[in-house]
């Protein structure tokens, strides 16, 4: 599904008019087009299912040393941002920690960061984002054992409503061995 840039432009123009702005003034003349292009970029993941994202980033490498192991691959502090589906508000300062136990194959480390980025490029809830990342990493790596921890700020909490600027949200998703092994869960803790 591709985004309808023209329709986005028309809706942004309508928003500008609805809030009492003059869309023909110098600073706003090209705003509908700029916002439409920005939305197409930052919500690119909307066009893909979790399965399609897993297929995009599923290039793996044989790792004879893996075999059946309990050792985990851990990537920490992957930065992403997203937009809350409830208010279309920015979710920012998000750090994602991902761990999986490889089977016979490993995935390139950059692919883990790319999976996180693409899954975040949707209207999201932080807890769903963690589940999406875990599901995609599991499919892409062939591992049933994946853990994801996310820490982030939500502008729907920090800039509006209660305006609690120091609040952070922490979510965890565990599948397979991560559900029951406290040592594996420890790998996902944030260092700060």
C-alpha positions in Angstrom: 0.0 0.0 0.0 1.5 3.3 -1.0 0.6 6.6 0.6 -1.6 9.0 -1.2 0.6 12.1 -1.1 -2.0 14.3 -2.8 -4.7 13.4 -0.2 -2.2 14.0 2.6 -1.5 17.4 1.2 -5.2 18.3 1.1 -5.7 17.1 4.7 -2.8 19.1 6.0 -4.1 22.2 4.2 -7.5 21.5 5.9 -5.8 21.3 9.3 -4.0 24.6 8.8 -7.2 26.3 7.8 -9.1 24.6 10.8 -6.6 26.0 13.3 -7.0 29.5 11.9 -3.8 29.7 10.0 -3.4 31.3 6.6 -1.9 28.5 4.4 -1.0 31.1 1.8 1.4 33.0 4.1 5.1 32.8 3.3 6.1 30.2 5.9 3.2 27.8 5.2 2.9 27.9 1.4 4.7 24.6 0.9 3.9 23.1 4.3 1.2 20.7 3.1 3.6 19.1 0.6 6.5 19.0 3.1 4.3 17.4 5.7 3.0 14.8 3.2 6.5 13.8 2.2 7.6 13.6 5.9 4.6 11.4 6.7 5.4 9.1 3.8 9.0 8.8 5.1 8.4 8.4 8.9 5.4 6.0 8.4 7.0 3.9 5.7 6.6 0.7 7.8 2.8 1.0 7.4 3.1 -0.4 3.9 4.6 -3.7 5.2 3.4 -6.6 7.4 5.7 -8.1 10.0 6.3 -11.0 7.6 7.3 -8.7 4.8 9.8 -6.9 7.1 11.2 -10.2 8.2 11.7 -11.2 4.5 13.3 -7.9 3.8 16.0 -8.4 6.5 16.3 -12.1 6.5 19.7 -12.6 5.1 21.5 -14.8 7.6 24.9 -16.4 7.8 25.8 -19.9 8.8 27.4 -20.1 12.1 28.8 -23.5 12.8 29.9 -22.4 16.3 26.2 -21.7 17.2 24.6 -25.1 16.9 22.3 -25.7 19.8 23.5 -23.1 22.3 22.2 -21.0 25.1 24.4 -18.0 24.3 22.5 -14.9 23.2 23.3 -12.2 20.7 22.4 -8.9 22.3 22.2 -5.4 20.7 21.5 -2.5 23.1 20.6 1.1 22.7 19.2 1.0 19.2 17.6 4.4 18.7 14.2 4.7 17.1 11.2 7.1 17.2 7.6 6.5 16.3 4.2 8.1 16.5 1.5 7.2 19.0 -1.6 5.9 17.3 -3.9 7.6 20.0 -2.7 11.2 19.5 -0.3 11.0 16.5 2.2 12.3 19.1 5.9 11.7 18.8 7.4 8.8 20.9 11.0 9.9 21.2 14.3 9.2 23.0 13.5 5.5 22.4 16.1 2.9 23.1 15.6 -0.7 22.0 17.5 -3.6 23.4 17.1 -6.9 21.4 18.5 -10.3 22.2 18.0 -13.7 20.6 19.5 -17.2 20.9 20.8 -18.2 17.5 20.1 -21.6 16.1 22.2 -22.7 13.1 22.3 -19.2 11.6 22.9 -15.6 12.6 21.6 -12.3 11.2 23.8 -9.3 10.5 23.8 -6.9 13.3 22.7 -4.0 11.1 19.6 -6.0 10.2 18.4 -6.0 13.8 18.6 -2.2 13.9 16.9 -2.0 10.5 14.1 -4.2 11.8 13.6 -2.0 14.8 13.6 1.1 12.6 11.1 -0.2 10.1 8.7 -1.6 12.8 8.8 1.8 14.5 7.8 3.6 11.2 4.1 2.9 11.8 1.5 4.5 14.0 2.3 2.4 17.1 1.9 1.6 20.8 5.2 1.0 22.5 4.1 -2.4 23.8 3.0 -3.5 20.3 6.3 -2.2 18.9 8.1 -4.6 21.2 5.9 -7.5 20.1 6.4 -6.6 16.4 10.2 -6.5 16.8 10.3 -9.8 18.6 8.0 -11.5 16.0 10.1 -10.1 13.1 13.5 -11.0 14.6 12.2 -14.5 15.4 11.1 -15.1 11.9 14.2 -13.5 10.3 16.6 -15.5 12.4 14.6 -18.7 12.8 15.0 -18.5 16.5 12.0 -19.0 18.8 13.9 -17.3 21.7 13.8 -13.5 21.5 13.6 -10.7 24.0 13.0 -7.0 23.4 13.1 -4.1 25.9 12.1 -0.5 25.0 12.5 2.7 27.0 11.0 5.9 25.6 9.4 9.2 26.1 5.9 10.0 24.8 5.0 13.5 23.9 1.3 12.7 24.7 2.6 12.5 28.3 5.4 15.1 28.3 4.0 17.9 26.1 0.2 17.7 26.6 -2.3 16.4 29.2 -0.4 15.9 32.4 2.8 17.4 31.0 5.1 15.2 33.0 8.4 16.0 31.2 10.5 13.5 33.0 8.3 10.4 32.5 9.6 7.4 30.6 7.8 4.2 29.6 9.5 0.8 29.8 8.1 -2.2 28.0 9.4 -5.8 27.7 8.5 -8.6 25.3 9.7 -12.1 25.9 9.2 -15.2 23.7 10.5 -18.7 24.0 13.3 -19.2 26.6 13.3 -15.4 27.5 9.8 -16.0 29.1 11.2 -18.3 31.8 14.9 -17.6 32.1 15.7 -14.7 34.4 19.4 -14.6 33.3 18.3 -14.0 29.7 15.9 -11.2 30.9 18.9 -9.6 32.7 20.7 -9.2 29.3 18.0 -6.8 28.2 18.3 -4.4 31.2 19.2 -0.8 30.4 22.7 0.2 31.5 21.7 3.7 32.7 
